[in-house]
Each structure stands twice: as structure tokens, then as C-alpha cells.
């Protein structure tokens, strides 16, 4: 049979041939299928144990605390999730945040892991209030730079660390974590709904490995949620179960590691970081951005780099405050040792600059305490003409603000051809 007038044979309906794949024990298989495809999965073994029951019970316990906080006008639960790397901490924080929003709450989620990042690029820490559902296809969701979305965008508060691990520069990490905590606590005190809901804090896995890093945990702890390590649970219970000199105690709960957690090698993490950075500038498959390149003069901008050496924590705290209120402690004027002013060099090419909410002529104290306005990518450095070619996620003139150049993440590659 042919189509009239065209002498073309009618298309023959093709029948898909079933494909059978047998997975070896201990293997992992990832695949993509066309939309509308039908997949038949045969499962010979179904685990009877799952941590989801304990995760759901944890959420119900938090809801009970939130109800009590609402009735008695008290602070809601403040949860700190601690555990080794690749234990599922970020997934648990996201799960608890999603449960809270579906329950009509306003949780504040805080990410203190520069490697993971939340609503920002790697190398930063952030916090955001979640008043709407979390889109399962968007991860944490989208920020204003991601373009239009059916789910309301999130407005994170971001501070730039510029290093991979807290132990790379402990004092600087403690400082920006302290400044972020000040903002979060301020929101909790000013917003009754957020106050009753509380906050959920995600931490880097490296700080739970070894007693030497417990000082960092102690610095950021309010209330804990422990993942994955029996020894870590025991240490946390002994150290934070009862605060000396007070009748207040932190509740330490051990949760099982999810069977879906897998160890991620460095190459995978590097590619993931590159994908996150590309998404910040170019968008994703659903929302494509139109990044804009422009040239800026060296003389019109001031660029600082975080000094990767150990400094007194007192010089890093907001307003120069010291945890111990020591009158002999260094004043905030020593903030000049935190940053070093740099001139653009070829080493800056393919790097990231964080634009701060601080003027170029502001004091280092102000720059130290400033949050991030946005990021630009350095595509080219022209030392002879004293110009930088930068890529921004949106078109328009680059704000005349102070900038911070971090040394991590490295190996970003070229984003501009």
C-alpha cells in the first residue's frame, strides 16, 4: 500500500524489542530513557530494614516540639546534622526541610559544607527560608538567577569561603559561620513562624572525623542530629549531652545510614562542581540563561584574597566580639590580616570572583562581614591593557563593589569559548 500521489510506502509500525539487563552483585547502573517509555523492573530482594521509618519518626518528634513552641511562644528545635562524608547528611536535611514545608512550616535550612553548596556555587555557605515545596527535579530549588519557575524561587543568604574544607583555614570558617548564624538567629527572633519551626543545619563530613575537629562542632552546635558513626555518637553524647554549669542539654540522636548512600570519588565530585557552576551561569535544560561577558578595568575594582593562614578568631567575629569577652583580645582592626589586596594575574583566569555587598572603599571590617551579591567568572586577564574579561549570569553593568577571589574550586575549565 502507498500514499496517494506521493508513491511513498506507508510507514510500518515498529515494535520495540524487550531488552533484558542482568546486574552483577554490588554494581550500580544508571540509564536514561525517553519520556513515556515503559520500564518493567524485576526485584528479587527487598530490604526489610529502612531508615525512612526513623527519619519519619524524627520529623514527627520535631513537629511535636514545634507545636509546643507555638503554644508556649518558645524557640522551636534547632537541629544540627553531623556525620562522616557520604553518609546522607544533605539528603536528610533536604528531607526534613521538605517534610516541614509540607506540614505548613517555615524551616530555615543552613548549609555549612562548602563542597556541597545550597542555592549557590561550591566554595560558599548559605542559609534560606523555605516557605514553598521543594521541586524534586530542582534539588533545593532555584534562585533568582535561574529564570522563571513554577515553584517560587528561594532567596539565600550567602557567604563566600573560597576553600574546600573548614580545616584549611579554621579561623576564617568559624568567622563566616558565626556571621551566618547571627543572621539566622536574627530571622528566628523576628519571625514568629520561623521561630516556632526552628532551623536545620548541615555540616561538612570532615569535621566529624577526629577529635581535633570537635572544636568546630562546638562552635556551631545548638542541637545535634548524628548520622552514621557509633563512635561519633558516643563522643557527641558525652561532650554535648549536658552543658557544664547549666541545666540545659542537647538531645543527641543516632540515625542509621541510608542504604542508598554511595561513596563518591573525587572525579565525580569535580564534575558535579563544574556542573553546578555552569548551571549558575548558563541555567539548566528547563531555564536557559543568557550570560553576558564584559571587560572591566583593574583600577575600577578592588579584589581581595582570603589569607590562608591561621589568625585569632576574635579578629574575625562580627564587630570584633570575642567569645570569651577577653579585654586583652585583639580588636577588630586586625581584620586587615584576613584579606590581602591583589592585582589581577594570569593565575586568576578561569577563577571565580564573589561580588560582596560592600563598597570598594569600605573598611576591611565591613568587607569581612559582607554577604555575597553574586559571582562572576574570569574568562581572560589582560595585564598589558590592565583589563579583565568576566562572565556574569545576567546582562547589565557590573556593580562597583568589592570582590573576593577564592582558591577553590579549582580546575573549573573554560566557560567562554
Buried (B, 14 or more C-beta within 10 A) or exposed (E): EEEEEEEEEEEEEEEEEEEEEEEEEEEEEEEEEEEEEEEEEEEEEEEEEEBEEEBEEBBEEBBEBBEEBBEEEEBBBBBBBBBBBEBBBBBBBBBBBBBBBEBEBBBBBBBBBBBBBBBBBBBBBBBBBBBEEBBEEBBBBBBBBBBEBEEEBBEBBBBBBBBBBBBBBBBBBBBBBBBBBBBBBEBBEEBEBBBBBBBBBBBBBBBBBEEEBBEBBEBBBBBBBBBBBEEBBEBBBEBBEEEEEEEEEBBBBBBBBBEEBEEEEEEEBBEBBBEBBBBBBBBBEEBEBEBBBBEBEBEEBBBBBBBBEEBEBBBBBBEBBBEEEEEEBBEBEBBBBBBBEBEBEEEBBBBBBBBBBBBBEBBBBBBBBBBBBBBBBBBBBEEEEEBBBBBBBEEEEBBEBBBBBBBBBEEBEEBBE
